[in-house]
Amino acid sequence: MTLEEYLELEASSRIRHEYLAGEVSAMSGATPRHNRLAGQFYEAFRAHLKGGPCRTYMGDVQVKLRISRDDYVYYPDVMVMCRREKEGERFFTDPKLIVEVLSPATASVDRHEKRIAYRRIATLEEYVIVAQDAVEVTAFRREEDWEPVVLGSLDSVLELRSIDLRVPLARVYEDEAV
C-alpha cells in the first residue's frame, strides 16, 4: 500500500492503523490504565508548556518518519511539538519528545522497533517508555547517545531535559495499584 492510500484509508476508518513501509497494521484499543498513565504525562506537559511555543498531543496524532526510502507512520501516546501545526496537517515529522505507554500487544514494538526508528527523527531529544504493570519508566536521550535511564521507584523523578520538566513517578502512578 502506498502512503497516500494509507492516508485515505486512515481518514475514513474507525480503526486506527500504523503504516510500516507499505504494510498496514491495525492498532488495538487502550486499557483504562494505559489511558490514565498517558493522561498523567499529557496533563503534566500541557500545564508546564502553557503559553510557550510547544504543545502537547495525545493518542490520535501521528508522527511520520522516513528510513532509507520507506515511510513509517505511528501514533505515539503522547508527543510534544515546538511549532504550531499547519492547517490540514495530518501528521508531524518533527516532535521534540515522545512518550509510549507499554501494553502487552505493543511492548516489544515500543521497546525495540520504535526506539530505533524514533531516534532517526532529527528533532527528537527524548523518548520515554512507561510500564503499566510495574513502576518503571525508561528514558532515552539524544544527548546521552540514546542510552537507557531506568527509573523503578515511586521516589524517583523523571527529568525531561527537552522541556525542562521534572515529573515524580509518584505522580505518574498515583492512581495505580502496581
C-alpha positions in Angstrom: 0.0 0.0 0.0 1.3 3.5 -0.8 1.5 6.2 1.8 -1.3 8.1 0.0 -3.5 5.1 0.0 -2.9 4.6 3.7 -3.7 8.2 4.5 -7.0 7.9 2.6 -7.8 4.7 4.5 -7.0 6.3 7.8 -9.1 9.3 7.1 -12.2 7.2 6.7 -11.5 4.4 9.1 -13.0 4.0 12.6 -10.0 1.8 13.5 -6.5 3.3 13.8 -3.7 1.8 11.8 0.1 2.3 11.7 1.9 2.3 8.4 5.2 0.4 8.3 7.0 0.7 4.9 3.9 -0.3 2.9 2.4 -2.6 5.4 -0.7 -1.5 7.4 -1.1 -2.8 11.0 -4.4 -2.3 13.0 -4.0 -1.0 16.5 -5.7 -2.5 19.5 -7.7 -0.3 21.9 -6.0 1.0 25.0 -6.9 -0.1 28.5 -8.2 2.3 31.1 -4.8 2.1 32.9 -2.9 2.8 29.7 -5.1 5.8 29.1 -4.6 7.1 32.7 -0.8 6.8 32.5 -0.7 8.6 29.2 -3.1 11.2 30.6 -0.8 11.9 33.5 2.0 12.8 31.1 -0.3 14.8 28.9 -1.6 16.8 31.8 1.9 17.5 33.2 3.2 18.5 29.9 0.2 20.7 28.9 0.3 22.6 32.2 4.1 23.1 32.1 4.2 24.2 28.5 1.1 26.5 28.6 1.8 29.9 27.0 5.0 28.8 25.3 5.9 27.7 21.8 5.5 23.9 22.5 2.2 21.9 22.5 1.3 18.5 23.8 -0.6 16.0 21.7 -2.2 12.7 22.8 -3.3 9.5 21.2 -4.7 10.3 17.8 -2.0 12.5 16.4 0.5 10.7 14.1 4.2 11.0 13.6 5.8 10.2 10.2 9.4 9.4 9.6 11.5 8.0 6.7 14.1 5.3 7.0 16.0 4.8 3.8 13.3 5.2 1.2 10.5 3.8 3.4 7.8 5.8 5.2 6.6 4.9 8.7 3.6 6.4 10.5 3.0 5.8 14.2 0.5 7.0 16.8 2.6 8.0 19.9 0.7 8.0 23.1 2.0 11.5 24.0 4.1 13.8 21.9 5.5 17.4 22.3 5.9 19.6 19.3 7.5 23.0 19.4 6.0 24.7 16.4 2.4 25.4 15.5 0.7 22.9 13.3 -0.2 23.9 9.8 -3.9 24.0 8.7 -4.8 20.5 7.5 -1.6 18.9 8.7 -2.3 15.2 9.2 0.9 14.1 10.9 4.1 15.6 12.4 7.6 14.8 11.3 9.5 16.9 14.0 8.5 16.1 17.6 10.8 17.1 20.4 9.6 14.4 22.9 7.6 11.2 22.6 6.1 9.0 25.3 4.8 5.5 24.8 2.9 3.5 27.4 3.6 -0.2 27.1 0.8 -2.7 26.7 1.1 -6.5 26.2 0.4 -6.1 22.5 2.9 -3.2 21.9 5.7 -3.7 24.4 8.1 -5.4 22.0 7.4 -2.8 19.2 7.8 0.1 21.6 11.0 -1.2 23.2 12.7 -2.2 20.0 11.3 -1.1 16.7 10.0 2.4 17.7 13.1 3.0 19.9 15.3 2.5 16.9 13.0 4.3 14.4 12.3 7.3 16.6 15.9 8.2 17.1 16.1 8.9 13.4 13.9 11.9 13.9 16.3 14.8 13.8 14.3 17.0 16.2 13.6 14.2 18.8 15.5 14.8 22.0 13.9 12.3 24.3 11.9 9.0 24.0 10.2 7.7 27.2 8.7 4.3 27.7 6.3 3.8 30.6 5.4 0.4 32.0 1.8 -0.3 33.1 2.2 -3.4 35.3 5.1 -2.1 37.4 6.6 1.2 38.4 9.2 1.5 35.6 9.9 4.4 33.3 12.8 4.3 30.8 14.1 7.5 29.3 16.4 7.6 26.2 18.1 10.9 25.4 19.9 12.0 22.2 22.4 13.9 24.3 23.3 10.6 26.1 23.6 8.7 22.8 20.2 7.0 23.4 21.5 5.0 26.4 18.6 4.0 28.7 18.0 5.6 32.1 15.6 3.3 34.0 13.7 4.5 37.0 11.9 2.0 39.1 10.7 3.5 42.3 7.9 5.8 43.3 10.6 8.0 44.9 12.2 8.5 41.5 11.8 11.7 39.5 11.9 11.7 35.7 14.0 14.5 34.4 12.8 15.7 30.9 15.5 18.0 29.8 13.9 18.6 26.4 11.1 20.6 28.0 12.8 21.4 31.3 10.4 19.5 33.5 10.8 17.0 36.4 7.9 14.5 36.8 7.8 12.5 40.1 6.9 8.8 39.4 4.6 9.0 42.4 2.5 11.5 40.4 2.6 9.3 37.2 1.4 6.2 39.2 -0.7 7.9 41.8 -4.0 6.3 40.8 -2.5 2.9 40.0 -2.0 -0.2 42.2 1.3 -1.6 41.0 
